[in-house]
Amino acid sequence: MFKPRSSTPAFATARRRLAGLLAAVSLGLPGLVSAAVDTLPAAVRVALQKAGVPSGAMSALVVAAEGPAVERLRHRAEASVNPASVMKLVTTYAALDLLGPDYTWNTEFHTDGEVFEGVLRGNLYVRGGGDPKLVLERLEEAFVRLQEKGVRVILGDMVLDQSAFDLPPHDPGAFDGEALRPYNAAPEALLVNFKSVVLHFTPDTRQGVAHVRSEPPMEGLQIDTTVPLARVACGDWRGALRARFDDPDRIRFQGQFPQSCGERVWPVAYQDPASYAARAMEGMWRATGGSITGQVRQGLTPPGTRLLHEAQSLPLSDIITDVNQWSNNVMAQQVFLTLGRLTPTQVMTESRLADRLTPVRTARFESAREVVGAWWRRTLGIRHEVPVMENGAGLSRVERITPDALGALLRHAAVHPRGDQFVQSLALAGVNGTAARYARSPGSQARGHAWLKTGTLRDVIGVAGYVQATNGRRYAVVALVNHDQAPAARPAIDALIDWVAAQPN
């Protein structure tokens, strides 16, 4: 255990020990916080200096994950900073705690008509429940099940019901000007395939073109099926295509595809996101052998309709793995909004270990923040302020949290009955997910022994998670950098992770 440095005033040492006692009480865990080293390791300081980032731009905490809150490192851990995608830890842990790992979302297919000899005489209503991963394969499966139940021709409309979420208008380019990047997609109660069009390019040297294949089939959207090949270095192959996305009815390529690139895949956010669900649903319905005489449109499911089929999502445990390992923003927002369908009363009165709390209201971002705030106070007490959350994904300039608060969350999760599922949802350093870029240096003790959630914005970089050290102990680790040159500070965070993993005693 670290002892207080001799230069630390007595009153500061006492205050630190008192803070540790309060933390232990608020978490329901035994033990006091020992005085921690308040100087960054030399390798970290050198890496920060090389990156042109002052040490004051980094906030960090290293504390034992279980048992007494023994701190190995504390550096500006009380600072409230932007965590970027590290904020997904709050959203996913709250969801795991409140909803349980087996929680699923349902997409419901209702009708106000009758089915006879393969024909539905009436409308088909598709009511979204907020499924974070309603991808093409699962949508196709749902349509096949409907057709097996006799619905092959719809003599009416397909009505898409998005009413489970009440969301403000969204400009996909507002955050960073990258409207066509899938990470800027907005959530929806009926979120189909992340609102993305996936373009596949396959060079054909004999014909001198690259063949273009796209998915999903989008009703009314024409996409150039070939683009000329160019004998140039691969380089910026997307820019070389000179793709035109200004027309919602067509995607064109006015440039060339570098032959040296081989096969390539380009996921793009559809240029008219408001019409994406309707176009994709109609295209997929026809592609699976169905037909429809009416239109596909937005609307509400009226009372008195009959349930034809219910498509169940993947379980929450799988969803949070996608969110945390690959930092999927729109999936995180779907989970956050699902929490907003609960009420603070449910959070404060029902067991956190309930198999499934039932959503009872329309979700808004405001209600999600309200519910997560109530959960935070119930779970972590009042010592750490409720994080400032905008959308629960960290894709924000205003979200804020302290390393102290993240450390408390990680310690709480470490002893939770479902804690192992939370840990396993994180990316493994040097191995998979967004943490694969860390612990790659020769001899790194952290490779395969650090479970991390990463976060990156243009002025933020950070990690938080768990590191298994060579001394046999597991530590909760938080390291966040807020600075104009933050991305250049990744080696400093890498050095900190290696330092923790190599702790000898």
C-alpha positions, -999 to 999 in steps of 0.1 A, spaced: 0 0 0 13 35 -8 20 58 21 14 96 21 44 115 8 62 134 36 56 167 19 18 162 20 3 185 47 -15 166 75 -49 182 68 -47 172 31 -39 136 41 -68 136 65 -92 150 38 -81 123 14 -87 96 39 -121 111 47 -130 112 10 -120 75 8 -143 66 37 -172 85 20 -165 66 -13 -165 33 5 -197 41 23 -214 53 -9 -204 21 -28 -212 -2 1 -176 -15 -1 -151 -19 27 -118 -1 31 -102 33 28 -85 50 -1 -48 50 5 -27 81 -5 -19 78 -41 11 89 -63 2 123 -77 29 123 -102 25 107 -136 49 79 -145 80 90 -163 71 72 -196 37 90 -195 52 124 -190 77 118 -218 50 108 -242 29 138 -233 59 161 -239 65 145 -273 28 151 -282 30 187 -272 3 181 -245 8 195 -210 4 171 -181 -24 194 -168 -45 183 -198 -46 147 -185 -68 134 -158 -61 99 -145 -70 75 -117 -57 40 -110 -74 22 -81 -79 -14 -70 -110 -28 -86 -121 -48 -56 -118 -46 -19 -102 -15 -2 -99 14 -26 -62 13 -28 -50 40 -53 -19 35 -73 -22 68 -91 -43 100 -88 -37 129 -112 -65 156 -115 -90 128 -109 -115 153 -95 -116 173 -128 -148 172 -148 -138 165 -184 -152 154 -217 -149 116 -218 -159 112 -255 -171 76 -260 -159 65 -226 -193 79 -215 -208 47 -230 -197 29 -198 -224 48 -179 -251 40 -204 -243 4 -208 -237 -3 -171 -270 14 -161 -288 -7 -188 -272 -39 -176 -281 -31 -140 -317 -19 -147 -328 -42 -176 -306 -73 -171 -284 -90 -197 -313 -109 -213 -335 -79 -220 -347 -78 -256 -365 -52 -278 -395 -62 -299 -405 -50 -334 -442 -58 -338 -461 -64 -370 -499 -57 -367 -528 -55 -391 -563 -40 -392 -572 -65 -420 -576 -102 -427 -552 -127 -443 -565 -151 -469 -547 -172 -494 -515 -152 -492 -532 -118 -493 -535 -93 -465 -565 -71 -472 -556 -42 -451 -526 -23 -438 -495 -38 -422 -483 -18 -392 -447 -21 -381 -442 -8 -346 -406 -2 -336 -395 -8 -301 -361 7 -302 -341 -24 -314 -305 -11 -316 -295 -37 -342 -323 -43 -366 -299 -52 -394 -307 -66 -429 -304 -102 -419 -328 -99 -390 -353 -78 -410 -352 -104 -438 -359 -131 -413 -389 -112 -400 -403 -108 -435 -398 -145 -442 -417 -154 -410 -446 -131 -421 -448 -147 -455 -448 -181 -439 -478 -169 -419 -496 -161 -452 -487 -125 -457 -472 -123 -492 -493 -96 -508 -503 -64 -489 -535 -48 -504 -529 -17 -484 -500 3 -469 -471 -6 -448 -472 19 -419 -440 25 -399 -447 34 -363 -418 53 -347 -438 66 -317 -418 48 -290 -393 76 -293 -401 113 -294 -370 130 -308 -362 165 -321 -351 171 -357 -316 159 -364 -290 174 -387 -264 146 -393 -237 171 -403 -242 194 -373 -216 177 -350 -186 177 -373 -198 184 -408 -196 147 -417 -232 140 -426 -224 109 -446 -205 92 -418 -226 63 -402 -215 73 -367 -236 105 -371 -268 86 -377 -297 96 -354 -316 71 -333 -352 60 -342 -377 36 -326 -376 17 -359 -339 19 -367 -332 -1 -399 -296 -11 -406 -282 20 -389 -296 41 -419 -266 31 -439 -261 21 -476 -231 -3 -480 -213 0 -513 -191 -29 -525 -165 -23 -552 -150 -53 -571 -124 -46 -599 -128 -63 -632 -96 -58 -652 -109 -74 -683 -137 -50 -686 -118 -21 -672 -144 -13 -645 -152 -19 -609 -186 -34 -604 -207 -18 -577 -230 -37 -555 -251 -21 -528 -272 -32 -499 -299 -30 -488 -321 -28 -519 -336 7 -515 -369 14 -532 -365 43 -557 -328 47 -553 -306 42 -584 -269 35 -579 -243 34 -607 -234 -2 -612 -199 3 -626 -171 29 -623 -140 30 -646 -107 16 -632 -76 37 -629 -40 24 -628 -29 46 -599 -20 40 -563 -49 31 -540 -45 62 -517 -76 82 -512 -98 58 -532 -130 72 -519 -121 107 -530 -110 93 -564 -146 80 -570 -159 116 -569 -192 102 -556 -223 124 -558 -248 120 -529 -268 152 -535 -298 135 -551 -318 113 -527 -329 91 -557 -294 84 -570 -258 78 -561 -234 86 -589 -196 82 -594 -179 108 -616 -144 96 -610 -125 63 -611 -117 34 -588 -80 26 -583 -74 -9 -596 -46 -15 -570 -72 -12 -542 -87 -46 -548 -121 -52 -534 -134 -24 -511 -164 -17 -490 -178 18 -482 -206 22 -457 -222 56 -461 -251 72 -443 -280 76 -467 -283 112 -479 -320 115 -470 -322 98 -436 -359 107 -431 -369 84 -459 -344 56 -453 -366 33 -433 -395 35 -458 -372 29 -488 -353 1 -471 -384 -17 -458 -401 -16 -491 -370 -27 -509 -364 -56 -485 -400 -67 -486 -400 -69 -524 -366 -86 -524 -379 -114 -501 -407 -121 -525 -434 -99 -511 -455 -74 -529 -475 -43 -519 -502 -23 -537 -501 8 -514 -472 29 -501 -448 26 -473 -453 56 -450 -449 68 -414 -479 66 -391 -493 53 -359 -507 18 -351 -544 23 -343 -562 6 -314 -577 -27 -320 -551 -41 -345 -541 -78 -344 -505 -89 -338 -492 -110 -367 -456 -114 -357 -431 -102 -332 -394 -100 -340 -372 -101 -310 -338 -84 -308 -305 -98 -297 -301 -97 -259 -288 -67 -242 -256 -85 -233 -248 -88 -271 -258 -52 -277 -236 -37 -251 -207 -57 -264 -211 -41 -298 -215 -7 -282 -184 -10 -260 -160 -30 -282 -168 -11 -314 -181 22 -300 -213 22 -320 -228 56 -313 -264 51 -326 -267 18 -308 -256 35 -276 -282 62 -281 -309 35 -287 -299 19 -253 -299 53 -236 -334 62 -250 -347 28 -239 -337 37 -203 -358 68 -209 -389 47 -214 -386 37 -177 -396 61 -150 -375 74 -120 -401 58 -98 -393 24 -113 -356 30 -109 -359 40 -72 -384 14 -61 -379 -18 -82 -350 -42 -77 -319 -36 -98 -318 -73 -103 -352 -76 -118 -351 -98 -149 -368 -71 -169 -382 -37 -161 -410 -28 -184 -408 4 -205 -440 24 -198 -436 57 -217 -424 74 -248 -387 80 -246 -371 114 -250 -335 124 -243 -347 144 -214 -364 114 -198 -333 92 -204 -311 118 -186 -337 118 -158 -337 81 -154 -299 77 -155 -296 105 -129 -320 86 -106 -301 54 -112 -267 71 -105 -279 85 -72 -294 52 -61 -264 32 -71 -233 54 -65 -247 78 -39 -241 115 -37 -204 118 -34 -199 119 -72 -221 143 -91 -244 129 -118 -225 129 -151 -235 156 -176 -251 136 -204 -265 147 -237 -271 115 -257 -254 88 -237 -230 80 -265 -202 105 -259 -207 120 -293 -210 154 -277 -191 186 -268 -210 190 -235 -209 156 -218 -188 157 -187 -176 133 -159 -147 130 -135 -122 101 -133 -132 98 -97 -168 91 -108 -158 66 -135 -135 49 -110 -165 45 -86 -186 31 -114 -159 6 -124 -155 -5 -88 -192 -10 -84 -194 -30 -115 -165 -52 -105 -185 -67 -76 -219 -66 -93 -236 -100 -98 -235 -93 -135 -201 -76 -134 -184 -103 -156 -208 -96 -184 -200 -59 -182 -162 -65 -182 -165 -89 -211 -183 -63 -231 -151 -42 -232 -125 -44 -259 -93 -64 -251 -61 -43 -254 -40 -54 -284 -66 -80 -294 -100 -67 -306 -123 -38 -309 -112 -2 -306 -86 -12 -279 -67 -33 -304 -44 -3 -311 -32 -3 -275 -6 -26 -259 11 -33 -292 46 -25 -281 70 -55 -278 69 -70 -243 37 -51 -233 23 -67 -202 -11 -52 -209 -17 -71 -242 -46 -94 -235 -48 -83 -199 -66 -49 -202 -104 -46 -208 -110 -11 -220 -136 14 -234 -119 39 -256 -130 74 -265 -118 98 -292 -129 132 -305 -109 159 -323 -99 173 -288 -104 143 -266 -88 109 -261 -92 85 -233 -97 50 -219 -114 35 -189 -117 -1 -178 -97 -28 -160 -61 -39 -161 -49 -72 -147 -14 -65 -133 15 -89 -130 11 -87 -92 -22 -106 -96 -44 -76 -88 -70 -60 -110 -71 -23 -112 -98 1 -124 -81 26 -147 -92 59 -161 -71 82 -183 -86 112 -202 -69 139 -221 -88 171 -231 -66 192 -254 -64 205 -290 -36 179 -296 -54 151 -276 -52 124 -303 -14 128 -304 -14 118 -267 -24 81 -274 11 69 -266 9 85 -232 -23 66 -224 -7 34 -238 23 40 -215 0 44 -185 -18 11 -193 16 -7 -196 27 9 -163 -4 -4 -145 0 -39 -160 36 -41 -149 29 -32 -112 51 -56 -92 34 -56 -58 
